[in-house]
């Protein structure tokens, strides 16, 4: 098969890949199912390797099962991550491919196209990562290292599955099945030695739980059509369905997978293994999706969960907004060495309309209310509080008012509709938030 496009996220769809798009991202709370594999095979020393005919700009790393070519990310680190993924995928699918698998990461779209053309494939249009007919993964660097890793893993799942479980003639897999498995297995954190399912999925690509829930409750809801693949449904649904089955019914999911791989239609295998029509599962599926909704909306792509804290790496203004409206929120902000602007948001209603206590890089603090049209209304003139590496903010709200405390002192009482958030701009900062 020529030009097998395994990834649908492309130019023809609503772009959720741009850094400026205020995606309302909701992750999912995952506990357990960690993969602790400190002994994953290490890769051989990397060496420079260019795309033939081009200036050398990337590195190649060889590991037990992978041959990685990487520009803009560490080839050795990527190979180590893929070896950990290999062990996880072998356990998940119950088998594994033989031979080395090739994964190519290119620093720019231009380099990505050059790499594909070099191997005899056409320009893939807007695709950002794909598995080609030669079973080699090609992908572009994404807006953040976390998203790049997620895309590498997403494509690596397709590659692993296609090689470990070759598709039999005439077998058509529903879109949710292949994309959902890839999305589900790719949403993992890599710390250099271990690949673990995320405790809280903050970073981009997914506004799944809320989006899926809203869609399920809408007029297009048709679970039987989703399962059989007879109607398209939104990509967050792929992930939600695969995850629901993998987490709640791993044995049945595996059995269903085997029947489908052997040529049975998905809806038949569902009836046989899950029991009943998919319609009878709507209630449980929706309850599951609802239970995954996160307290945070990632308004801008700069946030990640790290060791119990929330970390921002923000070149430009980045917002993380809460969905719930708690009575209070305590935040300790650590900026470390980085000099940028950080803040705690209250009365958030949109990226253009919120109030915040902002700590400026020159050691001053101010309270700003931003209104749409880019105009800033200053509520409290900036005051010098000194160049502190830490700031403590305590917000208490009720009855349409919020009391703002900074480092123990009351700053003021302001109107609010109840939504809190975090802010970072031009810096790396860590936020410890409670509750
Ligand atoms: Zn895909």
Boltz pocket constraint, residues with backbone or C-beta under 6 A from the ligand:
constraints:
  - pocket:
      binder: B
      contacts: [[A, 6], [A, 7], [A, 8], [A, 154], [A, 158], [A, 178], [A, 179], [A, 182]]
      max_distance: 6.0
